[in-house]
Amino acid sequence: MIRSQRALAGAVATVALLALAAPPARAEGGALVIVPNRTTLVLLAVFVVLVPVVNRLLLAPLMGVLDERESRIEGARRRAAELAEQASALVARHDAAVREAREISNAEHARTVEEARRSQHATVAEARRLAEGEVAGARSRVAAAVESARGALRGEARALAGEMAERLLGRRLA
């Protein structure tokens, strides 16, 4: 703020010196002549007197407000940068937690699937063993029934063969 006030005061002083040191202006042909007169000097004196007053009453408070605004903006930017860093850290921590939870979930899922497969294999093996036992029992029952039927059929076949021979021969066989 002080630097800007000094720059403004320097610019005003430079303009005042240039106005005082400037030679009178003359137009081509000598028709227009501008020479500093008493009014110009009075205006210049009023200007030089009013510059510090205007600076103190208008420009200094304005520059103070602008400097305060700039410092607030810079503070807000720093705070925003800090919040952005905190948010990035929170996002990274959240992503790590999600990744860890996903890994745990996948491991649990794989373990559950493997247990289900083992259980299924055991159930299928037990069912196969029971079915094979049933099939073996049924085969032995069928084999016994076949043997029984063969024995019964042999006896009936002999009786039928004797009866057919008797009919063909027309006599009774002994």
C-alpha positions as CSV (number, residue, x, y, z in Angstrom):
1,M,0.0,0.0,0.0
2,I,2.8,2.4,0.9
3,R,4.6,1.6,-2.3
4,S,1.5,2.5,-4.4
5,Q,1.1,5.8,-2.5
6,R,4.7,6.7,-3.2
7,A,4.3,5.8,-6.8
8,L,1.2,8.0,-7.0
9,A,2.8,10.9,-5.3
10,G,5.9,10.6,-7.6
11,A,3.6,10.6,-10.7
12,V,1.8,13.7,-9.5
13,A,5.1,15.5,-8.8
14,T,6.4,14.6,-12.2
15,V,3.3,15.9,-13.9
16,A,3.5,19.1,-11.9
17,L,7.2,19.7,-12.8
18,L,6.6,18.9,-16.4
19,A,3.7,21.4,-16.4
20,L,5.8,24.1,-14.9
21,A,8.8,23.5,-17.0
22,A,7.0,23.2,-20.3
23,P,7.6,26.1,-22.7
24,P,4.6,28.0,-23.9
25,A,2.8,26.4,-26.8
26,R,2.5,28.3,-30.1
27,A,0.5,27.3,-33.2
28,E,1.8,27.6,-36.7
29,G,1.2,31.0,-37.9
30,G,1.2,32.6,-34.5
31,A,-2.5,32.6,-34.0
32,L,-2.7,30.4,-30.8
33,V,-0.4,31.1,-27.9
34,I,-0.7,29.2,-24.6
35,V,1.4,30.7,-21.9
36,P,1.0,29.8,-18.2
37,N,-0.9,32.6,-16.6
38,R,-2.1,33.3,-13.1
39,T,-5.1,31.0,-13.5
40,T,-3.0,28.1,-14.6
41,L,-0.7,28.6,-11.7
42,V,-3.6,28.8,-9.2
43,L,-5.1,25.6,-10.7
44,L,-1.7,23.9,-10.4
45,A,-1.4,25.0,-6.7
46,V,-4.9,23.8,-6.0
47,F,-4.0,20.5,-7.6
48,V,-0.8,20.2,-5.5
49,V,-2.8,21.0,-2.4
50,L,-5.6,18.6,-3.2
51,V,-3.5,15.6,-4.1
52,P,-2.5,14.8,-0.4
53,V,-6.1,15.5,0.7
54,V,-7.6,13.3,-2.0
55,N,-4.9,10.7,-1.3
56,R,-5.7,10.7,2.4
57,L,-9.5,10.8,2.1
58,L,-10.1,8.7,-1.0
59,L,-7.1,6.8,-2.4
60,A,-5.5,5.6,0.9
61,P,-8.8,4.0,2.2
62,L,-9.4,2.6,-1.3
63,M,-5.9,1.1,-1.4
64,G,-6.4,-0.2,2.1
65,V,-9.6,-1.9,1.1
66,L,-8.0,-3.4,-2.0
67,D,-4.9,-4.6,-0.1
68,E,-7.2,-6.2,2.6
69,R,-9.2,-7.8,-0.2
70,E,-6.1,-9.1,-1.8
71,S,-4.9,-10.5,1.5
72,R,-8.3,-12.1,2.2
73,I,-8.2,-13.7,-1.3
74,E,-4.7,-15.0,-0.8
75,G,-5.8,-16.4,2.6
76,A,-8.8,-18.0,1.0
77,R,-6.6,-19.5,-1.7
78,R,-4.2,-21.0,0.9
79,R,-7.1,-22.4,2.8
80,A,-8.6,-23.8,-0.4
81,A,-5.2,-25.4,-1.2
82,E,-5.1,-26.9,2.3
83,L,-8.6,-28.2,2.0
84,A,-7.8,-29.7,-1.4
85,E,-4.8,-31.5,0.1
86,Q,-6.9,-32.8,3.0
87,A,-9.6,-33.9,0.5
88,S,-6.9,-35.7,-1.6
89,A,-5.7,-37.5,1.5
90,L,-9.2,-38.5,2.4
91,V,-9.9,-39.7,-1.1
92,A,-6.7,-41.7,-1.1
93,R,-7.5,-43.2,2.3
94,H,-11.1,-44.0,1.2
95,D,-9.7,-45.7,-2.0
96,A,-7.3,-47.7,0.1
97,A,-10.1,-48.8,2.4
98,V,-12.4,-49.7,-0.5
99,R,-9.5,-51.7,-2.1
100,E,-8.8,-53.5,1.1
101,A,-12.5,-54.3,1.7
102,R,-12.8,-55.5,-1.9
103,E,-9.7,-57.8,-1.4
104,I,-11.2,-59.2,1.9
105,S,-14.6,-59.7,0.1
106,N,-13.0,-61.4,-2.8
107,A,-10.9,-63.7,-0.5
108,E,-14.1,-64.5,1.5
109,H,-16.0,-65.2,-1.7
110,A,-13.2,-67.5,-3.0
111,R,-13.2,-69.3,0.4
112,T,-17.0,-69.7,0.4
113,V,-17.0,-71.0,-3.2
114,E,-14.2,-73.5,-2.4
115,E,-16.1,-74.7,0.6
116,A,-19.2,-75.1,-1.5
117,R,-17.3,-77.0,-4.1
118,R,-15.8,-79.3,-1.5
119,S,-19.3,-79.8,0.1
120,Q,-20.8,-80.5,-3.4
121,H,-18.0,-83.0,-4.2
122,A,-18.6,-84.8,-0.8
123,T,-22.4,-84.8,-1.4
124,V,-22.0,-86.1,-4.9
125,A,-19.5,-88.8,-3.8
126,E,-21.8,-89.9,-1.0
127,A,-24.8,-90.0,-3.4
128,R,-22.7,-91.9,-5.9
129,R,-21.6,-94.4,-3.2
130,L,-25.3,-94.8,-2.1
131,A,-26.4,-95.1,-5.7
132,E,-23.8,-97.7,-6.5
133,G,-24.8,-99.6,-3.4
134,E,-28.4,-99.5,-4.6
135,V,-27.4,-100.5,-8.1
136,A,-25.3,-103.4,-6.7
137,G,-28.2,-104.5,-4.5
138,A,-30.7,-104.2,-7.4
139,R,-28.3,-106.2,-9.7
140,S,-28.0,-109.0,-7.1
141,R,-31.8,-109.1,-6.7
142,V,-32.2,-109.1,-10.4
143,A,-29.6,-111.9,-10.8
144,A,-31.3,-113.9,-8.1
145,A,-34.7,-113.3,-9.7
146,V,-33.2,-114.4,-13.1
147,E,-31.8,-117.5,-11.6
148,S,-35.1,-118.3,-9.9
149,A,-36.9,-117.6,-13.1
150,R,-34.5,-119.8,-15.0
151,G,-34.9,-122.6,-12.6
152,A,-38.7,-122.3,-12.8
153,L,-38.5,-122.1,-16.6
154,R,-36.3,-125.2,-16.8
155,G,-38.9,-127.2,-14.8
156,E,-41.7,-125.9,-16.9
157,A,-39.7,-126.4,-20.1
158,R,-39.2,-130.1,-19.2
159,A,-42.9,-130.5,-18.4
160,L,-43.9,-128.7,-21.7
161,A,-41.4,-130.7,-23.7
162,G,-42.8,-134.0,-22.3
163,E,-46.3,-132.9,-23.0
164,M,-45.4,-131.8,-26.5
165,A,-43.6,-135.1,-27.1
166,E,-46.6,-137.0,-25.8
167,R,-48.9,-135.1,-28.1
168,L,-46.6,-135.5,-31.1
169,L,-46.1,-139.2,-30.4
170,G,-49.7,-139.7,-29.3
171,R,-48.7,-141.8,-26.3
172,R,-47.7,-141.2,-22.8
173,L,-44.0,-141.1,-22.0
174,A,-42.8,-142.6,-18.9
